[in-house]
Amino acid sequence: MDRPEPVVAQGSLPVRIAAGGAGGGSPLARGGSEAAPESESSAFEVCAPPGGDVGYDPTGAYLAVAAEAGVQIWRADGVPVRTLRGHSRAVTTVAWSPDGRLLASGAEDNTVRLWRVADAAPLHVLEGHDDPVRRVAWSPDGRRLASAAEDHTVRLWRADGTHEATLAGYADWVRDVRWSPDGHHLATASTDGTARVWRADGTLAGTITGHTGAIWSVAWSPDGAVLATGGTDRSLRLWRAADGFPLGAVTGHTGGVAAVAWAPGGRVIATASADHSVRLWLAADGRPLACLTGHAGEARSLAWAPDGRTLASAGADRTVRLWSIADGSSRVLTAPPGGLWTAAWSPDGTHVATAGEGGAGYVWHVPDGRPRLPLTGHHGPVRAVAWSPDGRHLATAGEDRTARVWPADTASPAAVLLGHTGPVWAVAWSPDGRFLATGGVDRTVRLWEAGGRPLAVLTGHLGRIWDVAWSPDQHRIASSSTDNTVRIWRTIDAEQVGDLFGHTGRVAAVAWSPDGTRLATASADRTARVWASADSKSRLVIEGHAGGLRAVAWSPDGTRLATASEDRTARIWTADGSPVHVLDAHLGPVWSVTWSPDGRFLATAGADHTLRIWRAADGAPTATVRPWADGWAVLYPEGRYKQAGIMRGEFWRATALTRHDQPGTEADPSTPLT
């Protein structure tokens, strides 16, 4: 299938299309649904992770959304039905079986899960991928499943969970996989710049080249005669499926094409792009039909309703939009703030800053539990937040490739740090408050003056940077990475002076002890380790969590450690690794843990959208803070609460997080979090 592309003018795409459709019934409509919680007709709380997926069931009556907390099922009119929970990390892809009875989901926990829709029962966990799963797809007869992942492979499974074959040979992530309508072939799209066609027995039929960058999406025409692909070169390309002959390239997007989808009748192709738009094209000649605008971020996923009258798109702006093909109008289904990824206590102990998927940070006043100000300006999720040592500024790190510095008493950034070529996942202040260190997906650690002037770029890691930390004496910086290592750098000349080897999974967090003699690390291998900073040797392995670790923090006096895990708990340990308390109340992975400056309390933040405060002495919870799009609630263990914003279903669902059947009395407005 490798051959040069002929010159084909836009508007001359000879594509033969056959009509198609969908049928069958839904088990939810046949009496399997549960009562939907209270909701507003305009709000569709998808809480989708970056790259989240959306799909209609075969009847068009229901939508499944890949979300941070699980697989969310909604009626097509926006009424929530249920959430399928079981993955330990964000769900990235969903697919309905052809008869609508089963759902398959893939996630960042490297697994595929199969669910029975009628009663939300988990059926099988498909394990084998070494990295996050990016796409799942059912064969047309529903007997087999394909999964594509970042580990450069596609795996084929039987519907009972048995692994059949592994399709390898890719040089990079496999972003998409689709079965041909007759089930005899599969097509894949990879960031290595190739699309490949495989026979159903797992043998390679051919490789398609022609894009000038990564290929993000692939789709078969309803009659199986043509393949459509989209990629980072901003083009939609069509190929003859039988031999890979290029039929033409259609341009018009000003950003990469993240998704392509044929309408059920095959006459129209939809594309979703990083330029925030969804476009419709006439398949017969490539003529543009419509440009659908409204997403405030990248449009990343597409799904046609079976009748072809409605197109659903999911975007980086955390919304799902339902577009009417008749007139181009859209109904906006808006997500709530999303999971909280990070929390940081102010040096004086009076405030806690949080940030997460909602794209804004919040500063909460501990003495009365109220938000003081939002930190709005990032264009996408905020990965990290850190206070300056004097408490007068905050720094944030975002998926928009920037770090930002904010005065602690205003909502406008004082500086924007530009230089990273990918999302920024970590930020840390130097002990004297004059400098910042950042790290991110581009595998670099960068040093800056606090005012934003770049100073140095530290290279050497072979994977993404998850965390950075300054030593107390300011002479060294430690960085942790998905390459399973921690590296130590000398700040005076930006030279690497040490490596910490031993973890068997990504190292998500690193922290210096208060005296600078030890380093603590937290890893996806479910362990924390303590290292001697003088010789970089591992002195202690701490085990006990049932899931990967996301955070580690020393108590201010250096006698205890706190860890946060995907097993939905945080834990307190003595410095020699003995367990002290298990902090168990979060309803999803715990992503951050931080000590109060006096060591009496801890704050945790997690995928259940909550900030929780705990007493360090006995591990007892003292308050739960739940922000949402236009309000917040503080919930106390004895059932009291206080809130601001509209008293709607979201508040009462937040109240349920305290595990009380009914909310109690409203608390005094001055009630503290601790």
FENGINOR-V655406 format. One line per field, one symbol per residue. ss: DSSP state (H for helix, E for strand, C for the rest). phi: phi as a letter, one per 30 degrees, with the letter a starting at -180 (. if undefined). burial: 1 if it has 24 or more other C-alpha atoms within 12 Angstrom, else 0. A space follows every 50 residues. Layout:
ss=???
phi=???
burial=???
//
This chain:
ss=CCCCCCCCCCCCCCCCCCCCCCCCCCCHHHHHCCCCCCCCCCECCCCCCC CCCEEECCCCCEEEEECCCCEEEEECCCCEEEEECCCCCCEEEEEECCCC CEEEEEECCCCEEEEECCCCEEEEEECCCCCCEEEEEECCCCCEEEEEEC CCCEEEEECCCCEEEEECCCCCCEEEEEECCCCCEEEEEECCCCEEEEEC CCCEEEEECCCCCCEEEEEECCCCCEEEEEECCCEEEEEECCCCCEEEEE ECCCCCEEEEEECCCCCEEEEEECCCCEEEEECCCCCEEEEECCCCCCEE EEEECCCCCEEEEEECCCEEEEEECCCCCEEEEECCCCCEEEEEECCCCC EEEEEECCCEEEEEECCCCEEEEEEECCCCCEEEEEECCCCCEEEEEECC CEEEEEECCCCCEEEEEECCCCCEEEEEECCCCCEEEEEECCCCEEEEEC CCCEEEEECCCCCCEEEEEECCCCCEEEEEECCCCEEEEECCCCEEEEEE CCCCCCEEEEEECCCCCEEEEEECCCEEEEEECCCCEEEEEEECCCCCEE EEEECCCCCEEEEEECCCEEEEEECCCCEEEEEECCCCCEEEEEECCCCC EEEEEECCCEEEEEECCCCCEEEEEEEECCEEEEECCCCCEEEECCCCHH HHHHHHCCCCCCCCCECCCCCCCC
phi=.daddddbdejbcdccccdbabajccdddcjcdcdddeacdccbddhdde iecbaddedidbbcbdbddlcccbddcjddcabccldcbedcabaddeci dbbcbbbddiccbcbddebiddcbcccldcbedcabaddedicbbcbcbd dibcccbdddjddcabcbjdcaeccabbddedidbbcbbbddjccbccdd djcdclbcbldcadccabaddecidbccbbaddiccbcbdddbiddclbc cldcbecdabaddedidbccbbbddiccbcbdddbiddcacccldcaedb bbaddedidbbcbcbddibccccdddbidbccccddejdccabbddecic bbcbaaddjbcbccddebicdcadccldckecdbbbddedicbbbbbbdd ibcbcbddcbccddacccldcaeccbaaddedicbbcbbaddiccbcbdd djddcabccldcbddcabaddedidbbcbcbddibcccbdddbicdbabc cldcbecdabbddecidbbcbbbddibcbcbdddbicdcaccbldcbecc abbddecicbbbbbbddibcbcbddcjddcbccbaecaeccabbcdedid bbbbbaddiccbcbdddbiddcabcbdbeblabcbcedjdababjddbed ddddedddicdbdcdddeecdddc
burial=10000000010011111000110001110000100010100011111111 11111111111111111111111111111111111111111111111111 11111111111111111101010111111111111111110101111111 11111110101010011101011111111110101111111111111111 01011111111011111111111111111111111111111101111111 11101111111111111111111111111111111111111111111111 11111111111111111111111010000111111111111111111011 11111111111111110111110111111111111111101011111111 11111111000011111111011111111110101111111111111111 11011111111011111111110101111111111111101001011111 11101111111111010111111111111110100101111111101111 11111101011111111111111110100011111111111111111011 11111111111111110011111111111011111110111111000101 111111110000100010000111
//
